[in-house]
Amino acid sequence: MLKMMTFFQGLSGHQPVPDTLDFPRSPQKLRSTSEAESEASMSVASSEDLAPPLEAGTALYREEEKTAKKKKEKKKKSKGLANVFCVFTKGKKKKGQLSSAEPEGAARSRQGLDGPPPTVEELKAALERGQLEAAPPLLALERELAAAAAAGGASEEELVRRQSKVEALYDLLRDQVLGVLRRPLEVAPERLRQALAVVSEQESEDRQAAAAAGPGTSGLAVTRPRRWLQLWRHGVAEAAEERMGQRPAAGPEVPESVFLHLGRTMKEDLEAVVERLKPLFPAEFGVVAAYAESYHQHFAAHLAAMTQFELCERDTYMLLVWVQNLYPNDIINSPKLAGELQGVGLGSLLPPRQIRLLEATFLSNEAANVRELMDRALELEAQHWAEDVPPQRLDGHCHSELAIDIIQIISQAQAKAESITLDLGSQIKQVLLAELSAFLRSYQRAFNEFLERGKQLRNYRANVIANINNCLSFRMSMEQKWQVPQDTLSLLLGPLGELKSHGFDTLLQNLREDLKPLFKRFTHTRWAAPMETVEKIITTVDMRLPEFSELQDCFREELMEAVHLHLVKEYIIQLSKRRLVLKTAEQQQQLAGHILANADTIQHFCTQHGSPATWLQPALPTLAEIIRLQDPSAIKIEVATYATCYPDFSKGHLGAILSIKGNLSNSEVKSIRSILDVSTGAQEPSRSLFSLIKVLTQSIFCHAWPLCPGPSIQPNMTHLQKPSRSKLQGWP
């Protein structure tokens, strides 16, 4: 940054120039020895001689410049932004006011020029008074000289003497004309038109001379083309350099202020050219293009010089913003300039290769900044967990600022890139998603460590809930605001899914411990009074539900789905213990009725409290139907249907259920099990049920024997109440 400060101080270290569109005088041509001698001979008072040397023709305008500067120093300049291009408010003459370059005797002199052809002395006097009406007679004098040389009647010495006088007059005329064009907005419009007409006339004469080019005329030096239009363009370039090179009006000399000065000066100056100069200038001048190209070249030179230094992050960003956004959009395509500059073809301020290098540097810088900021935010959040700081409450939910901080960091980096170009915004999106993915993995690891180490903290559960709630903000931002593709979204949501799952496990741990002895009652009592056991299970769950009230609604539903899954899974585990063998159809129908009633109770309770797990609804009723049915073919159909709903339902699980049906032969059991060998076309399960259930493997030849010791091989089923006919009829 210090290098850049030195650079800008060097750029603006020269003295400020007045706020005008000044055209510096063209450098004087070196005169030949013959011209100098002729110039000296013109000191003799004669109607054909020119009295002053070339410098005398500019003395008047030097004095005028000094006088103008003194007047400007007396005026108090406004410090507002509207006066940055104050040249367009200076020098305006009131209606009827005479030009300072036209004294009161100008009218009389013009009358003299309208009479007989003026002498050289009269032309010289008129030009010294700033009268541009002397241009046509001077051109006629030049043509007369050319004709005399072509006729061959004059000596070479005489021709040289006369040509030196003509060229001395042209030097005076050139300085007068370029002096007017040097300050185009400080002279009366009529005088500006006169100067422009003189340049146009000289350009036309240059073209005629080029068309008639042939062997040189004897005795005369070649003076065409004079290229006054080119001299004017050089003056425009110098004026642009002076305007753009001024020191910024106020504030520190940093890239931002320098860019602002360059951009504002160029825009306001070009707007003034379009509004006030273009109507006065002939089309052949291309006045708008001339000024635009000169300002553009100076602006580009500033930026190219900057790139030679080691740029800090902010300087790189500012360069790209101006090159790719502000310059083309706010200046070149601004409402007042877009139509005028459309055909000029100014191009970019920097070459494409340099822009690509700057963009690559910008992307690298932003990735590093985003990574650092996100790591710092996570470190601060983990510190709050360790210090047992309670989370905030927002709308009745535990709330953490971490997700908001991360989303803001990512969004600000995205917006920063898009402020340069939309294309760069698309490029940085992939970079930011990669950084976000790495952060979420770090977040998951830090959260897992907290789950292990912070169990004794007072605000442990509240902070767990707050972090689960964070997942919602992350997911919504990725799905809606950032519009992440589905495959990328799945990768990003992976760590969040693990975080949420581990958080649920932690929150449900106490509930699962409470339910464990209740589920064991099914097998310990040989399924005596199963409805009473289910009611106690439901009551226990209901008492724990308020602990989860500070979860976001969507996560409370997911948690309830996890509870729902746990209840169904544990119920199936108890059915699969192989400790219950029923040999009669009536006993099997009674058990099936109890399973249906229990399934209805569980489904109703979980659904009432927000569980969206409709996929669990057929899990228990279908098993009850398999137990109820007596026809092996009907059982096969039910098993096949069940396998399509739950692809992870295996032969081991089926065998454990069939072991309850003590009236099936070994061949029938084997035949029913074989139905799972037939592919049902089911895909891998998106949700797991039976893959969470481990069953004991046992030979099918022993399926009719109870696993638990007892006085009888057939359990007493008198406690099993026969279900109502309506209950059984309601199930297919």
Secondary structure, DSSP 8 states (H G I E B T S, - for coil): -HHHHHHHHHHT-S----SS------------HHHHHHHHHTTS--TT---S-TTHHHHHHHHHHHHHHHHHHHS----SGGGTTGGGGSS---TT---TTS-TTHHHHHHHHTSS---HHHHHHHHHTT-GGGHHHHHHHHHHHHHHHHHT-S-HHHHHHHHHHHHHHHHHHHHHHHHHHHSTTSS-HHHHHHHHHHHHHHHHHHHHHHHT--S--TT--------HHHHHHHHHHHHHHHHHTS--SSS---HHHHHHHHHHHHHHHHHHIIIIITTTS-GGG-HHHHHHHHHHHHHHHHHHHHTTS---HHHHHHHHHIIIIIIIIIIITSTTTHHHHTTT----SS-HHHHHHHHHHHHHHHHHHHHHHHHHHHHHHHHHHHTT---EEETTEEE-SHHHHHHHHHHHHHHHHHTT-HHHHHHHHHHHHHHHHHHHHHHHHHHHHHHHH-TTSTTHHHHHHHHHHHHHHHHHIIIIIS---HHHHHHHHHHHHHHHHHHHHHHHHHHHHHHHHHHHHHHHTTTSSHHHHHHHHHHHHHHHGGGGTTS-HHHHHHHHHHHHHHHHHHHHHHHTTS---B-SHHHHHHHHHHHHHHHHHHHHHHHHTT---GGGTTHHHHHHHHHH---HHHHHHHHHHHHHH-TT--HHHHHHHHTTBTT--HHHHHHHHHGGGS-------SS-SGGG-------GGGTTS-SS--S-SS---TTS----HHHHHT--
